[in-house]
């Protein structure tokens, strides 16, 4: 029979089953992985499509500030990576990977539906929207986290033990499908949100509803390939057995520490009760888990692409994405975010087919752990680049101080300056001199707000009015241009950047005509003053905050660096977790790998909420921490010994066969000749 042929045999129940799994034409890849890869593509489209507009949903729909939005964003990401341990336990101990993926995918779909309903303005009050959104996010986190370790391990199970090279390439293809889904979703869902209007505004319900539909497709595709899958049955409550074994070893060692010979490893003290095979497998898992301890720091940096780096992009000039198709992507800062997914699709084949082979030609041993250490270094360099960008952005956005200037009509001070209040709000008296007369204006100021003080003549002196400006809020919200109309002071208005040759205005007493406001540039803040001169309305435009002059293209180097780090770190870690795990603990170890992502998001929450650093200092802190962690990880990697779980299986199978032969031999000995257990005796 040819190597890739397939033989059909009849079972006792009359069913027809494959003796050998169907292979893709001309390759050693099982056909079943096609369904798994397509399922992963749709599931990742679903997850990242929802996540692409999540921060803006918090800011513009639920009206949360940037710090709360960042905290909830990372809390959700953290929960999505804590739940894999639950999915792994269900898969390895109870239902098996196949059924676990199906049942938790149903939970996943329900979460998307609840989240979409929470984005419909007509459904209840704002409290109802928040409650539905939080319930939906929790269900999504449970679903996506629960299936994460199972899908990757289930895909690895489809390969024979001899197809090591094909399995390694599968994990690269698997990771590319993740980023292909991410790339497409980050283009589509922001367009659905902004270009499609529903309920009188941006259509978040549709932007969340389409990912829900893609998750349904993912579930259907996965079920469609069920007849082709190689399904490993669950091995019982393996985690409970592992915990009992560890507990017995510790207890036995403590009791026997003062008497009896020492043993090579502390787990060997469990040999009296548990098999050597289980003890050896636990040793393998613990060695890998100890190696995972420093890894969360990488994810603490990596996951800030969706929060801190996004907010950095909102304060930069995005003029290079102004063609018609990209206008919505530009306004949502998604264009630069999807650069990561696009670069992954480019970098994976480049690294696999060019860079790694060239390094091997130089006789450099490229081990998985060395790749991961290099990935950490590239991520740290990415945050150094982000620090340089942030420093330049901050120089442009320095804001608000008191000033002591002599101003002419319709003139703005050269810059805003900082006013230290010392408390949350404070009443201050401002002296204004006009035509030789000094007047006092009593105004109330609040912390972390930006103000414009409007001064115009009135009977007996001058009149002052304090107007809250949006200049200070451009740090975390994509403000384009803001308008004030005097002497009737209107609310600030955010508009898209561009030229406005005909803007209609109205006063309390009459309808106005059209005004030519000229160019309103991205990130700028303007005050528009209307004055009556000789029976006509004159327009004076003051640029309070200059337009964003740091181009968003300066973010490209940091995305290139962190994507290169991701290819070396994440893909390698995924395959490493599978290859170093025993057959009955592969989902558990995959969950351990994903748990490092969860702890990485916890680190971001602690630093973002507790450190209180300026953003560029925070970026620099993260870069330094990751470099320090990289040194620790490199030292730990030096002492790590790679294992082959399949080889371990063969050894134990041979050993169990030998034990069986010994048992059979013992049975052939006459009863009176059987060797009894050694007991206390007296020498004669």
C-alpha positions in Angstrom: 0.0 0.0 0.0 1.4 3.4 -0.9 2.3 5.8 1.9 -0.5 8.3 1.4 -3.2 5.8 0.4 -6.2 5.1 2.5 -7.6 1.6 3.5 -11.2 1.1 4.5 -12.2 -1.6 6.9 -15.5 -2.8 8.3 -16.0 -2.7 12.1 -18.2 -5.0 14.2 -21.1 -2.6 14.0 -21.0 -2.6 10.3 -19.7 1.0 10.0 -16.9 1.9 7.6 -13.9 3.7 9.2 -10.6 4.9 8.0 -7.7 2.7 8.9 -5.4 5.5 7.9 -6.4 9.2 8.0 -7.1 10.9 4.7 -4.2 13.1 3.6 -4.1 16.3 1.5 -3.1 15.6 -2.1 0.6 15.0 -2.4 1.4 15.9 1.3 1.6 14.3 4.7 -1.0 16.7 6.1 -4.3 15.2 7.3 -7.4 16.5 5.6 -9.0 17.3 8.9 -6.7 20.2 9.6 -8.5 22.2 6.8 -11.6 22.3 9.0 -9.6 23.3 12.0 -7.7 26.1 10.3 -11.0 27.5 8.7 -12.6 27.3 12.1 -9.8 29.2 13.7 -9.9 31.9 11.0 -13.6 32.5 11.6 -13.3 32.4 15.4 -10.4 34.9 15.3 -12.4 37.1 13.0 -15.2 37.0 15.5 -13.0 37.8 18.5 -10.7 40.5 17.0 -13.6 42.1 15.0 -15.4 42.7 18.3 -12.2 43.8 20.1 -11.3 46.3 17.3 -14.1 48.6 18.2 -14.3 47.8 21.9 -12.2 50.7 23.2 -14.1 53.2 21.1 -17.4 51.6 22.3 -16.3 52.2 25.9 -15.3 55.8 25.1 -18.1 57.0 22.8 -21.1 54.8 23.6 -20.7 54.1 27.3 -18.9 57.4 27.9 -16.1 56.0 30.1 -12.8 57.9 30.4 -9.6 56.5 28.9 -8.2 55.0 32.1 -11.4 53.1 32.9 -11.6 52.0 29.2 -8.0 50.8 29.4 -8.6 48.9 32.6 -11.8 47.1 31.4 -10.1 46.3 28.1 -7.2 44.6 29.8 -9.4 43.0 32.4 -11.4 41.4 29.6 -8.2 40.3 27.8 -6.9 38.9 31.1 -10.1 36.9 31.7 -10.1 35.5 28.2 -6.6 34.0 29.0 -7.5 32.8 32.5 -10.4 30.7 31.3 -8.2 28.3 29.1 -7.3 26.4 32.2 -11.0 25.6 32.7 -11.4 24.5 29.1 -8.3 22.3 29.3 -9.5 20.6 32.5 -12.9 19.9 30.9 -11.3 18.5 27.7 -8.6 16.3 29.2 -10.6 15.1 32.2 -14.2 14.9 31.1 -15.6 15.6 27.6 -12.5 15.4 25.4 -11.3 18.2 23.1 -13.9 17.7 20.4 -17.0 18.1 22.6 -15.4 20.8 24.7 -14.9 22.9 21.6 -18.5 22.5 20.5 -20.2 23.2 23.8 -18.0 26.2 24.7 -18.4 27.6 21.1 -22.2 27.7 21.8 -21.5 29.7 25.0 -19.3 32.0 22.8 -22.1 32.6 20.3 -24.5 33.5 23.2 -22.0 36.0 24.5 -21.7 37.7 21.1 -25.5 37.9 20.8 -25.9 39.5 24.3 -23.1 41.9 23.5 -24.8 43.0 20.3 -28.2 43.5 22.0 -26.4 45.7 24.7 -25.2 48.0 21.9 -28.8 48.7 20.7 -29.7 52.2 22.1 -33.4 51.4 22.3 -32.9 48.5 24.7 -33.2 50.0 28.2 -31.1 52.6 29.9 -27.4 53.1 30.1 -27.2 50.8 33.1 -28.9 48.1 31.0 -26.3 48.6 28.2 -23.5 48.3 30.7 -24.9 45.2 32.3 -25.5 43.5 29.0 -22.1 44.5 27.7 -20.4 43.1 30.8 -22.4 39.8 30.7 -21.6 39.4 27.0 -17.9 40.0 27.5 -17.8 37.5 30.4 -19.5 34.8 28.2 -17.2 35.7 25.3 -14.1 35.4 27.5 -15.4 32.0 28.8 -16.0 30.7 25.3 -12.9 32.0 23.5 -10.6 31.1 26.5 -12.2 27.7 26.9 -11.6 26.6 23.3 -8.2 28.2 22.9 -6.0 25.4 24.3 -8.3 22.7 22.9 -8.2 23.8 19.2 -4.4 24.1 19.0 -3.9 20.8 20.8 -6.7 19.1 18.8 -4.9 20.2 15.6 -1.6 18.8 16.8 -3.4 15.5 17.6 -4.3 15.0 13.9 -0.6 14.3 13.0 1.2 10.9 13.4 4.1 10.8 15.8 6.5 10.7 12.8 5.2 13.9 11.2 7.2 16.3 13.4 8.1 18.6 10.6 4.6 18.8 9.3 3.2 19.5 12.8 5.7 22.4 13.3 4.6 23.9 10.0 0.9 23.4 11.0 1.4 25.6 14.0 2.8 28.3 11.7 -0.2 27.9 9.3 -2.5 27.9 12.4 -1.0 31.2 13.6 -1.3 32.7 10.1 -5.0 31.9 10.1 -5.4 33.7 13.4 -3.8 36.8 12.0 -5.7 36.6 8.6 -8.9 36.6 10.6 -7.7 39.5 12.7 -6.6 41.5 9.7 -9.9 41.2 7.8 -12.0 41.8 10.9 -10.1 45.0 11.9 -10.9 46.4 8.4 -14.5 45.3 8.2 -16.0 46.0 11.7 -14.9 49.7 12.0 -16.4 50.3 8.6 -19.6 48.7 9.7 -19.6 50.8 12.8 -19.0 54.2 11.2 -20.2 54.0 7.6 -23.5 52.2 8.4 -25.8 54.4 10.4 -28.4 52.9 12.7 -30.6 54.2 15.6 -29.4 57.7 14.7 -25.7 57.1 15.2 -22.7 54.8 14.8 -23.9 51.2 14.4 -22.2 49.3 17.2 -24.9 46.7 17.1 -24.0 45.7 13.6 -20.3 45.9 14.3 -20.8 43.4 17.1 -23.4 41.4 15.3 -21.3 40.4 12.3 -18.6 38.8 14.5 -21.4 36.8 16.2 -22.4 35.5 12.7 -18.8 34.5 12.0 -18.7 32.6 15.2 -21.8 30.6 14.1 -19.9 29.8 10.8 -16.9 28.7 12.8 -19.0 26.3 14.8 -20.7 24.9 11.7 -17.4 24.3 9.9 -15.9 22.5 12.9 -18.8 20.2 13.2 -18.8 19.5 9.4 -15.3 17.9 9.7 -16.2 15.6 12.6 -16.0 12.4 10.6 -12.4 13.1 9.6 -11.0 13.9 13.1 -8.7 11.8 15.1 -10.3 12.1 18.6 -8.4 11.2 21.7 -10.6 10.1 24.6 -10.3 11.9 27.9 -8.0 10.3 30.4 -10.0 10.9 33.5 -9.4 13.6 36.1 -5.7 14.0 35.3 -5.3 17.3 37.2 -6.7 15.8 40.4 -4.3 12.8 40.0 -1.4 15.2 39.4 -2.2 17.2 42.5 -2.6 14.1 44.6 0.7 12.8 43.4 2.5 16.1 44.2 0.8 16.2 47.6 1.8 12.6 48.4 5.4 13.3 47.4 5.7 16.3 49.6 4.0 14.6 52.5 6.2 11.5 52.1 9.4 13.5 51.8 8.5 15.5 54.9 7.9 12.3 56.9 11.0 10.5 55.7 13.4 13.5 55.6 15.3 12.3 58.7 15.4 8.7 57.9 16.0 6.8 54.8 18.2 7.5 51.8 17.8 10.7 49.7 16.3 10.5 46.3 17.3 12.3 43.0 14.1 14.3 42.7 11.5 15.3 45.3 8.7 13.8 43.2 10.4 10.4 43.5 9.0 10.2 47.0 5.6 9.3 45.4 6.9 6.1 43.9 5.3 4.0 46.7 1.9 4.9 45.5 2.0 6.2 41.9 3.5 4.8 38.7 6.9 5.9 37.5 5.3 7.0 34.2 3.0 9.5 35.9 5.9 10.8 38.0 8.0 11.3 34.9 5.2 13.1 33.1 4.6 15.5 36.1 8.3 16.3 36.1 8.1 17.2 32.4 5.1 19.5 32.9 6.6 21.2 36.0 9.9 21.9 34.2 8.0 23.7 31.4 5.7 25.6 33.8 8.7 26.9 35.8 10.1 28.1 32.5 6.9 30.0 31.9 7.2 32.2 35.0 9.0 35.1 33.3 6.9 35.0 30.1 3.9 37.2 31.2 6.1 40.3 30.8 6.3 39.8 27.0 2.5 39.8 26.8 2.3 42.9 29.1 4.0 44.8 26.3 2.4 43.0 23.4 -1.2 43.6 24.4 -0.7 47.3 24.7 -1.1 47.6 21.0 -4.9 47.7 21.5 -4.8 50.2 24.3 -1.8 52.5 24.9 -0.6 52.4 21.3 -4.1 53.0 20.0 -4.4 56.1 22.2 -1.0 57.3 21.1 -2.2 57.0 17.5 -5.2 59.2 18.1 -2.9 62.1 18.9 -0.9 61.8 15.7 -1.4 62.9 12.1 -3.0 60.2 10.0 -3.0 62.0 6.7 -1.4 59.1 4.7 -4.6 57.1 5.1 -7.0 59.7 3.7 -8.2 58.0 0.5 -12.0 57.4 0.5 -11.9 53.7 1.4 -9.6 54.3 4.3 -11.3 57.3 5.9 -13.1 55.2 8.5 -10.1 53.2 9.3 -8.1 56.4 9.8 -10.7 57.9 12.2 -10.7 54.8 14.3 -6.9 54.4 14.4 -7.4 50.9 13.1 -5.2 51.2 10.1 -2.0 51.2 12.1 -3.3 48.4 14.4 -4.0 46.0 11.6 -0.4 46.5 10.5 0.5 43.9 13.0 -1.7 41.2 11.5 -0.6 42.2 8.0 3.1 41.9 9.0 2.5 38.5 10.6 1.2 37.2 7.2 4.4 38.5 5.6 6.9 37.6 8.3 5.9 34.0 9.0 7.0 32.6 5.6 10.0 34.9 5.6 11.2 33.5 8.9 10.4 29.9 8.2 11.8 29.8 4.6 14.6 32.3 4.7 15.8 33.6 8.1 15.8 30.4 10.1 17.5 28.3 7.3 20.1 31.0 6.8 20.9 31.0 10.5 21.3 27.2 10.5 23.7 27.5 7.5 25.9 29.6 9.8 25.9 26.6 12.1 24.0 28.4 14.8 21.7 26.1 16.8 18.3 27.8 16.7 16.5 26.2 19.6 12.9 27.1 20.5 13.9 28.8 23.7 16.6 30.9 21.9 14.0 32.1 19.5 11.7 33.1 22.4 14.5 35.1 24.1 15.2 37.0 20.8 11.5 37.7 20.6 11.6 39.4 24.0 14.5 41.6 22.9 12.6 42.7 19.8 9.6 43.6 21.9 11.7 45.6 24.3 13.2 47.5 21.3 9.6 48.2 20.0 8.8 49.9 23.3 12.0 51.9 23.1 10.8 53.1 19.7 7.3 53.9 21.2 9.0 55.9 23.9 10.8 58.1 21.3 7.5 58.6 19.5 5.6 59.5 22.7 8.2 62.1 23.7 7.7 63.9 20.4 3.9 63.7 20.7 3.9 65.0 24.3 6.0 68.1 23.2 3.1 69.0 20.9 0.4 68.5 23.4 1.7 70.4 26.4 -1.3 72.3 27.7 -2.8 74.9 30.0 -1.1 77.4 32.3 -2.1 80.8 33.6 -0.7 83.6 31.5 0.0 87.3 32.0 -0.1 88.7 28.5 -1.3 91.8 26.8 -3.7 90.8 24.1 -5.4 92.6 21.2 -8.9 91.8 20.0 -9.5 88.2 18.9 -6.0 87.2 19.9 -5.0 83.9 21.6 -2.0 83.4 23.9 0.9 81.7 22.3 0.4 78.5 24.4 -1.7 76.9 27.1 0.0 76.6 30.5 -0.6 74.4 33.5 -2.4 75.6 36.6 -1.9 73.8 39.9 -5.1 73.7 41.9 -4.0 71.5 44.8 -7.6 70.0 45.0 -10.3 68.6 42.8 -11.9 72.1 42.1 -11.2 75.6 43.1 -12.6 79.1 42.7 -10.1 81.6 41.3 -10.2 85.3 40.7 -8.8 86.5 37.4 -8.0 90.2 36.9 -8.7 91.6 33.5 -7.7 95.1 32.4 -9.6 96.6 29.5 -9.4 100.3 28.4 -7.6 101.2 31.6 -10.2 99.7 33.8 -9.5 96.5 35.9 -12.2 94.0 36.4 -12.3 90.8 38.4 -13.7 87.5 37.1 -14.5 84.8 39.6 -14.5 81.4 37.9 -14.5 77.8 39.1 -11.8 75.5 37.8 -11.7 71.7 38.0 -8.7 69.3 37.8 -7.7 67.6 34.5 -9.8 70.0 32.4 -8.8 72.5 29.7 -10.5 75.9 29.6 -10.7 78.9 27.3 -11.5 82.2 29.0 -13.7 84.4 26.8 -13.4 88.2 27.5 -15.7 90.8 25.8 -16.7 94.3 26.8 -20.0 95.1 28.6 -21.5 98.0 30.5 -19.2 99.1 33.3 -16.2 96.9 32.3 -15.7 93.5 30.9 -17.6 90.2 31.0 -15.9 86.9 31.3 -17.1 83.4 30.5 -15.2 80.2 31.1 -15.6 77.5 28.4 -14.5 73.9 28.8 -12.2 73.1 25.9 -11.6 69.6 24.3 -7.8 70.3 23.9 -6.8 68.4 27.0 -9.0 65.4 26.0 -7.3 64.8 22.7 -4.9 62.5 24.6 -7.4 59.7 24.7 -10.1 60.6 22.2 -9.9 61.3 18.5 -10.8 65.0 18.6 -10.4 66.5 15.1 -11.4 70.1 15.4 -13.5 72.1 17.9 -15.7 75.2 17.4 -16.8 78.0 19.7 -19.0 80.8 18.4 -19.0 84.1 20.2 -20.5 86.3 21.7 -23.1 83.5 21.8 -21.0 80.7 23.2 -21.9 77.3 21.8 -20.8 73.8 22.9 -17.6 72.4 21.4 -18.1 70.4 18.3 -15.9 67.6 17.0 -15.7 67.4 13.2 -13.7 65.4 10.7 -10.6 67.2 9.4 -10.8 68.9 6.0 -11.9 72.1 4.4 -15.1 73.8 5.3 -15.9 76.6 2.8 -19.6 76.8 3.6 -20.7 76.4 7.2 -24.2 77.7 8.2 -24.6 79.5 11.5 -27.5 80.8 13.4 -28.0 83.4 16.2 -30.7 83.6 18.7 -32.4 86.5 16.8 -31.8 85.5 13.2 -30.7 82.8 10.8 -27.2 83.4 9.6 -25.7 82.8 6.2 -22.6 80.6 5.3 -19.1 81.1 6.6 -15.8 80.0 5.1 -13.8 78.4 7.9 -11.0 77.1 5.7 -9.0 74.1 6.7 -9.8 72.4 10.1 -6.8 70.1 10.5 -6.6 66.8 12.4 -6.1 67.1 16.2 -6.3 70.9 16.2 -8.7 72.9 18.4 -10.1 76.2 17.1 -12.1 79.1 18.5 -14.4 80.8 16.0 -15.4 84.4 16.9 -18.2 86.1 15.0 -18.2 89.9 15.2 -20.6 92.4 13.6 -18.7 94.9 11.5 -20.5 97.5 9.4 -23.7 95.4 9.3 -22.0 92.2 8.3 -20.7 89.2 10.3 -16.9 88.9 10.3 -15.2 85.6 11.2 -12.0 85.3 13.2 -10.5 81.8 13.6 -8.0 81.2 16.4 -6.0 78.0 16.5 -5.9 77.1 20.2 -4.1 73.8 19.8 -2.0 73.2 16.7 -2.7 70.3 14.4 -1.0 67.0 15.0 2.4 67.3 13.4 3.8 63.9 14.4 3.0 61.6 11.5 1.5 58.3 12.4 4.1 56.6 10.1 6.5 57.0 13.0 4.6 54.2 14.7 5.5 51.7 11.9 9.0 50.8 13.3 7.6 49.8 16.7 5.0 47.6 15.0 7.7 46.0 12.8 9.8 45.2 15.8 7.0 43.8 18.0 5.7 41.7 15.1 9.1 40.2 14.5 9.2 39.5 18.3 5.8 37.9 18.1 6.8 35.5 15.3 9.8 34.3 17.2 8.1 34.2 20.6 4.4 33.3 20.2 4.5 30.7 17.3 7.6 29.0 18.9 6.0 29.0 22.3 2.8 27.4 20.9 4.6 24.5 19.3 7.0 24.2 22.2 4.1 23.8 24.6 2.6 21.0 22.5 5.9 19.2 21.8 7.0 19.1 25.5 3.7 17.9 26.9 2.7 14.3 27.6 -0.1 13.0 25.5 -2.7 13.2 28.4 -1.7 16.8 29.4 -1.4 18.6 26.1 -4.4 20.8 26.6 -3.4 21.6 30.2 0.1 22.7 29.1 -1.5 24.8 26.3 -3.6 26.4 28.9 -0.5 27.1 31.0 1.0 28.8 28.0 -2.1 31.0 27.5 -2.2 31.7 31.2 1.0 33.7 30.7 -1.0 36.1 28.5 -3.6 36.6 31.3 -0.9 37.5 33.8 0.6 39.9 31.3 -2.6 41.8 31.2 -2.7 41.9 35.0 0.7 43.5 34.9 -0.6 46.2 32.6 -3.6 46.8 34.9 -1.3 47.2 37.9 1.2 49.6 36.2 -1.5 51.6 34.4 -3.7 52.1 37.4 -1.0 52.2 40.2 2.2 53.7 38.8 0.8 57.1 37.7 3.7 57.7 35.4 3.8 59.8 32.3 3.2 57.7 29.3 6.7 57.8 27.8 8.2 56.9 31.3 5.7 54.0 31.4 6.8 52.7 28.0 10.5 53.0 29.1 9.7 51.1 32.3 8.1 48.2 30.4 11.1 48.0 28.0 13.6 47.8 30.9 11.5 45.2 32.8 11.3 43.0 29.7 15.1 43.2 29.1 15.7 42.2 32.7 13.2 39.3 32.4 14.9 38.2 29.2 18.2 37.8 31.0 16.5 35.6 33.7 14.7 33.6 31.0 17.9 33.0 29.1 19.7 31.7 32.2 16.7 29.3 32.9 16.7 28.1 29.3 20.4 27.3 29.4 19.7 24.6 32.1 16.5 23.2 30.4 16.7 19.7 28.8 14.4 19.1 25.9 12.3 15.9 26.0 10.4 13.7 23.6 7.1 12.7 25.1 6.5 10.1 22.3 9.8 8.5 23.1 8.7 8.4 26.8 5.6 6.5 25.7 7.6 3.9 23.9 9.9 3.3 26.9 7.0 2.9 29.2 5.2 0.6 26.8 8.3 -1.6 26.6 8.7 -1.5 30.3 5.1 -2.5 30.9 5.5 -5.4 28.4 8.5 -6.6 30.4 6.6 -6.3 33.7 3.8 -8.4 32.1 6.3 -11.1 31.0 7.7 -11.2 34.6 4.2 -11.5 36.0 3.5 -14.5 33.6 6.7 -16.1 34.6 5.8 -15.7 38.3 2.5 -17.4 37.6 4.3 -20.5 36.2 6.2 -21.1 39.5 4.5 -23.6 41.8 2.7 -22.1 44.7 5.2 -23.4 47.2 8.1 -21.8 45.3 6.6 -18.3 45.1 8.8 -15.6 46.6 7.2 -13.8 49.4 7.7 -10.3 50.4 10.8 -9.9 52.6 10.0 -9.8 56.3 11.9 -9.7 59.6 13.8 -13.1 60.1 16.3 -14.8 62.4 19.5 -16.2 61.0 20.2 -19.9 61.9 
